[in-house]
Amino acid sequence: MPETNTDKRIVIQMNNTTLELVEGDITDFDVEAIVNPANEKLLLGGGVAGVIKRKGGPSVQEECKRIGSTPTGTAVITGAGKLKYRHIIHAVGPKMGEGDEDRKLSSAVRASLALADRHGLKSLAMPAISTGNYGFPMDRAARITLTEVHRYLQGGTKLQRVIVVLYDDPAYTTFARELRRGFR
């Protein structure tokens, strides 16, 4: 299994789904799809999107271009180009300061999970959406993301494995602390 080798991993079972919290590189995991924290125009730029653009080849951006755009709080699905995944789910999270950010982040997380389910996917890796260039506070993102994942998995799903992948120790520590507090 070529996944990130790390001691920073929390695994819990939720009904028929394994939820994992891991520090690492989202492109290292053996899953059927990854979530790309996207912008409304679906332009692949830096961060996770930049890695997707570089490793996936031009077909992913071309497919995004055909879709056009999608509003904040929604998600769309494309093929994965040359990447090892079946799909990439492009979730548009909120920018801090645009208003109604918590609801929009909840919606983007829920839309990502629902798209994975609709396409019969069994495994999904997602990052901390909106916490990079969009400036969403990590503690709020942790609470919202984990609460939304918990709610979704309680409702019955085909997903067998959901991995929340955090890019560094502070992000992992914040999400781990929130997970230990329980779901609200």
C-alpha positions in Angstrom: 0.0 0.0 0.0 1.8 3.2 -1.1 0.1 5.4 1.4 1.9 8.0 3.5 3.8 6.4 6.2 2.9 8.3 9.3 2.3 7.8 13.0 -0.4 10.5 12.8 -3.5 8.5 12.0 -6.8 8.2 13.8 -9.2 5.5 12.6 -12.8 5.2 13.8 -15.7 3.1 12.5 -19.0 4.8 11.7 -21.6 2.2 10.7 -20.1 0.5 7.7 -17.6 3.3 6.9 -14.1 3.7 8.2 -13.2 7.4 8.9 -9.5 8.2 9.0 -7.7 11.3 10.0 -4.2 11.4 8.6 -1.3 13.9 8.1 0.1 13.5 4.6 0.0 14.2 0.9 -3.5 13.6 -0.4 -2.1 12.3 -3.7 -0.4 9.4 -1.9 -3.6 7.5 -0.9 -5.1 4.4 -2.5 -8.7 5.7 -3.0 -11.1 5.9 -5.9 -11.4 9.7 -5.8 -9.8 12.7 -4.2 -11.4 16.0 -3.4 -9.8 19.1 -5.0 -10.5 22.3 -3.1 -11.6 24.3 -6.2 -12.5 27.8 -7.2 -15.8 28.7 -8.8 -14.2 28.8 -12.3 -12.7 25.4 -11.8 -9.3 26.6 -12.8 -6.5 24.4 -11.6 -3.9 26.6 -9.9 -1.7 25.9 -6.9 -1.8 23.6 -3.9 -3.7 20.3 -4.5 -5.1 21.7 -7.8 -1.5 22.4 -9.0 -0.5 18.8 -8.3 -3.6 17.5 -10.1 -2.8 19.7 -13.1 0.9 18.6 -13.2 0.3 14.9 -12.5 -3.0 14.5 -14.2 -2.2 16.1 -17.5 -4.3 18.5 -19.5 -7.5 16.3 -19.7 -8.6 17.2 -16.2 -8.5 21.0 -16.8 -10.2 20.4 -20.2 -13.0 18.6 -18.6 -13.3 21.4 -16.0 -13.4 23.9 -18.8 -16.3 22.0 -20.5 -18.2 22.1 -17.2 -17.6 25.9 -17.0 -18.1 26.9 -13.4 -20.0 25.9 -10.2 -21.1 28.0 -7.3 -19.5 28.1 -3.9 -20.9 25.3 -1.7 -21.2 22.9 -4.5 -19.1 20.2 -6.1 -18.6 18.6 -9.6 -16.9 15.4 -10.6 -14.4 14.8 -13.5 -12.2 12.0 -14.6 -8.7 11.9 -13.1 -6.6 12.1 -16.3 -3.3 10.3 -15.8 -3.7 10.1 -12.0 -4.5 6.7 -10.4 -8.0 7.7 -9.3 -11.3 7.0 -11.0 -12.5 10.6 -10.3 -11.6 13.9 -8.9 -14.4 15.8 -7.1 -13.9 19.5 -7.3 -15.5 21.2 -4.2 -15.9 24.9 -4.1 -15.5 26.1 -0.5 -16.0 29.7 0.7 -13.5 32.6 0.9 -13.4 34.2 4.3 -15.3 37.5 4.3 -17.8 36.6 1.6 -20.5 35.8 4.1 -22.3 32.7 5.2 -19.0 30.8 5.2 -19.9 28.1 7.6 -23.0 27.0 5.7 -21.1 27.1 2.4 -18.3 24.9 3.8 -20.8 22.4 5.2 -22.5 22.4 1.8 -19.3 21.8 -0.1 -18.3 18.9 2.1 -21.8 17.3 1.9 -21.9 17.8 -1.9 -18.5 16.0 -2.2 -19.7 13.0 -0.2 -23.0 12.8 -2.1 -21.2 12.9 -5.5 -18.9 10.1 -4.4 -22.0 8.1 -3.4 -23.9 8.9 -6.6 -21.0 7.6 -8.6 -20.8 4.3 -6.6 -17.4 5.2 -5.1 -16.2 3.2 -2.1 -13.3 5.4 -1.0 -12.6 9.1 -0.9 -9.8 11.3 0.4 -10.5 15.0 1.2 -8.4 17.9 2.4 -9.3 20.7 4.8 -11.3 22.7 2.2 -10.9 26.5 2.2 -8.2 26.6 4.8 -5.4 27.6 2.5 -5.6 30.6 0.3 -9.3 31.1 1.2 -8.3 31.8 4.8 -10.9 29.7 6.6 -9.9 29.2 10.2 -8.6 25.7 10.8 -10.5 25.1 14.0 -13.9 26.1 12.4 -13.0 24.0 9.3 -12.3 21.0 11.5 -15.6 21.3 13.4 -17.7 21.8 10.3 -15.9 19.2 8.2 -16.0 16.5 10.8 -19.6 17.2 11.8 -20.7 17.1 8.2 -18.9 13.9 7.5 -20.4 12.3 10.6 -23.9 13.4 9.7 -23.5 12.1 6.2 -22.1 8.7 7.2 -25.0 8.3 9.8 -27.5 8.5 6.9 -26.4 5.4 5.1 -23.8 5.4 2.3 -21.9 3.2 -0.1 -18.7 4.8 1.0 -16.6 2.3 2.9 -13.6 4.6 3.6 -13.3 8.3 4.0 -9.9 9.8 4.7 -9.5 13.4 5.8 -5.9 14.3 4.8 -4.2 17.2 6.6 -1.1 18.7 5.0 0.8 19.6 8.2 1.1 19.0 11.9 -0.9 22.1 13.0 -3.8 21.1 10.8 -3.7 17.5 11.9 -3.5 18.5 15.6 -6.5 20.8 15.2 -8.6 18.2 13.4 -7.6 15.5 15.9 -8.5 17.7 18.9 -11.9 18.4 17.3 -12.5 14.7 16.6 -11.7 13.8 20.2 -14.3 16.4 21.3 -17.0 14.5 19.5 -19.6 15.5 17.0 -21.9 18.4 17.6 
